[in-house]
Amino acid sequence: MAHGDRRAQGLARVAVVVRAGAAPLWWAGVFAAGVGVLVPGLTGRRIGVLAGAALFIVAAAVVAYRRRKRYTALTRGAARAGKHDVLQDRAVTVRNWRRGHRWWLLLAFAAALGSSFVVPAAGGMLLAGTGVGLWLKAAWLGRRERAEDALLWVRVDWLDARGGRPAGKAVKAYRGTGIAAGDAAPGGARRRAAALV
């Protein structure tokens, strides 16, 4: 978006898009790892769990720090949202992401379960680590939002067909609003009822 483009747009919270996949990845990973521990596998449970722990840490770190420079650049160039811009509800943003990624999530879960026959629990712990990485990235965005006293939004039509990639190539800049706008707190979590009054 050019900074001079002031046409009304549908906007989704950046942090909400980022953390939309965290819970499904975490729970799918925890379940797959739990089932995987019951399978001896080719490597044995001990090696599988140790390998899984390493994958968990690496996945969380890589996802949490990936593309931070891009997010920072887009944040610096954020234009003020117009009064006619439509702020998308948190629930709608989360639902769009999860519907768009449901087959990918199912395949990832199936792969994590299948890998347990080779390396028990490792695939599930990798998935869970990815979910934790998304939570950490959303928390980092939330700290930036609090520091700048502004919430970050991205045009809905700049997200990909699955409702994701809030820092993708199609995204030219973010828009900003006051910290009280919308129904999600900084970082994309549900806003507490008291904060909505």
N, C-alpha and C positions, 0 to 999 in steps of 0.2 A: 504494500500500500504506500502510495506517495503520501508525504506528510500533509499535503494540501487537500487530500481526498476526504471530505467531510460528509459524504453520503451516509445515511443511516445503514447500519449493518447488524446482523445477528452476531453476538459475541459470546464466546465460551471462556471460562476461567482457565488460564494456562495450568495452574497447579492442580485443578480438578482433573484435567485431561491427563496430566502426568501420573497422578495417583490412582486413576480409575482402574488400572490393571493390577495394582498392588495386592488387594485382598484376594481376588481369584487366583493369582499366581502363588501367593503365600499358602492358601488353604489347599490348593491342588498339590503343591509341593509337599506340604506336611502330610497329607493323606498318602501320596505316592511313596514318600519316605517311610511312613509307618508300615505300609503294606510291604515295601521292599525289605525291611528288616526281617520280615518273616520268611524271606526266601534266601537260602544259603548263597546262591549265585556261584559263579566260577571263581571269584576272588576270595569269597568268604565274607562274613558280615563285618569283621573288624576292619579289614582293608576297605570295604565299601563305605563304611561310616567315616573313616578317616579321609578317604578321597572326597566324599560328599561334603565334609566340613571345609576342606580346602576350596572346593568348588563354590560353596555357599559364600565364603568370604570374598573370593575373587569376583563372583557375579555381583554381589552387593556393591563392592567398590567400583567396578567398571560401570555399572548402570547408574550409580549415584553421581559419578564424576563425568560421565560421557556428555559431550556437547555443552559443557558449562560456559565455554567462551561464547558460543552461539547464543545461548540464553541471555548472557550478560550484555552482548551487543544489542540484541532485540529489546532488552529492558531499557537500555540507555536511550534508544530511539523511540520510546513509546510516546504516542500522541494522546492527548486527552480525548476520552470518549465523548461523543456528541449526545445531546439530550434526547435525541430520537433513536439512538442505538438501543437495540433490544438485548438485554442481558439474559442469557440462557440459564435456566435453573440448574443447580448442581445435579439433581436427580436425572435430568434429561441428558446432560453431558456424560454422566457415568453410564447411563443406559445405552446411549449411542456407541460409546467405546466398547462396551461389553458385547453388545449385539454384533458389532462389526468384527470383533476378534474371537467370537465364540468358537469357530472351527479351529482357529489357530490354538486357542487354549485347550480344546479337546485333544488335538493332535499332540501338543506338548505334554499333556497329562498322560496320554497313551504311551508316548515315547519314554517318559520317566518311569512308568510302570514296567514297560518292556525291558528297559536297561537294568532293572533289578535282577534279572536272570543272569546278568554278567557281573555287574558291580552293584550289590545291594544298597539301596537307599540313596545312592549318589545322584541319580537323575532328579529325584524328588527334592533333594537338598539344593540342587542347582536352581530349580524352579523357585523354591522358597527364597533363596538368596536374591533372585531377580526381583521378586516382590518387595523385599526389604530395601533393595536399591532404589526402587521407585518411591517408596515412602521417604527415604532419606533425601532424594532429589526434591520431592514436594516440600519437605521441611526446610530445605535450603532456600527454595523459592519463597516460602512463607517468611523466613527471616529477612530476605531482601524486601519483601512487601512491607513488613513492619518498619524496617529501617527507613524506607522511602515514603512511608505513610500513604501508599497507593497500591491498589490491587491491579494485577496484570490480566489482560484479556486478549484473546486472539479471535480473528474473524472466523466464523464457522465455515465459510466457504473456502478458507485456506487450509483447513484440516484435510487429511486424506479421506478416501472413500470409506474407511473404517472408523472415522472420527478420532484419529490419532495424529501423531507427528506435529505437536505444537511448535516445534522449532525446525520444521522441515524447510526445504528449498522454496516451497510456495509461500511461506510466511515472510512478508516484507518488513513488518513492524508490529509491535503490540500496541494496544490502547490501554489507558489507565483510567481508573475511577478512584473515588474516595474509598477509604478503608472500610466504610460501613455498607458499601453497595453490594447487592446480590445476597444470596442465602448461604454462602460458604465463607468460612473464616480464612485468614491468611494461611497459605499452605494447602488449601483445598478441603480441609475437614469440614464437617457439618458445623454450622454456626450454632452456638448454644442458644437456647430459647431466651435466656435473659438478655443476650446481645441483640435479639431481634426486636425487643420492646422499645 
